Amino acid sequence: MRREHELVVAMMAKGCLFTYKERQQLLTLIGDLIAGIIPRYRKLAEDGQVELSTTPYYHPIAPLLLDFKSARESVPEIDLRCPHLTRAVRSACRSISRKG
């Protein structure tokens, strides 16, 4: 979007003090892009180029983000030094920090 759309390129070059019209045009562009996400993914899925999966809002790893030792509630004998577990927690933390 930053390189392909003239409006965005121009706004990035301008940097600030955008007009009402520019902001409206940007919101329209964003709306158009969002509206195209599902049809694009549907086409990719039909063509076998992408597989979609979802994660529930309350992901099972969420308690570990608050207290790593909470893993023992479900698996008392768990080795908390397990590299797979720590990688999963770090990955989830990175994902959350990018969204926030």
N, C-alpha and C positions, 0 to 999 in steps of 0.2 A: 504494500500500500504506500509506503513512504517513497518508493522509487517509481511506481507505475502510474500514479494518479497526479495529474498536473496540479490540481487543487492542493493536495497535501505537500507536494514539492514546493509550491509557492508559499504556502503557510509556514513551512519549516524554514524557508529562506527569510521570510518576514520576521518570524520569531515571537512577536507579541503585538499587542494592540490590534487584534483582529476585529473586523467589522461584524455587525450582526449578520449580514448576508453571508460572509465567509463561514461563520459558525453554523448557520443554517445549512449551507452547502455541505459542510463536513459531517453534520449529523445525518443528512440525507444519504451521503456516501456510506457512512458506517451502517446505517439501517439497511441499505442495499446489500452490503457485504454480509451482514448477519443473516439476511433473508436467503442468501445463496448458500449458506453453510450446509443445511440439511440436504438440499438437492445435489450438491457436489459430493457429499459423503455417500448418499444413496447410490449415485452413479459409480463411484469408486468401489463400493461394496458389491454392487451388481456385477462389475467387471472383475471382481476377485482381487482388487488391488489394495484393499484395506479391510481390516476386521475391527469392528467396534466392540468395546466392552464398557461397562459402567461400574462405578463404585458407589456403594450406598453412602448417604450423607454421614451416617455414623459408622465410619470405617473401624474395623476391629483393632487397628494399630493406634487409634487415637489415644487410648489411655496410656500407652507407652510414651507418648510425647509429653505427657504430664509427669509421669512417674515410671521410669524404666523398670523398677522392681515390681510393678503391678503385673508383669508377665507371670509371676509366681502364683497369682490367684488362679489362673487356668492350668498352668503347668508347673507345679511346685518344684520339680527336679530340674527345671530349665537351667542351662548354663548361660548366664547373662553375658558371657564373653563370646558367645556364638557370633561369628563374623556375618552370617546371613541376617541375623536379627538386627545387628547394629547397622548394617548397610540399609536395611529396610527402613529403620527409624530415621537415619540420616537422609535418605531419599524423600521420605514423607515430610521431614522438616524443610528440606529445600523446596519442595513443591508448595508447601503452605506459605513459606516466606516469599515466594515469587508471586503468589496470588494476593497477598496482603499488601 
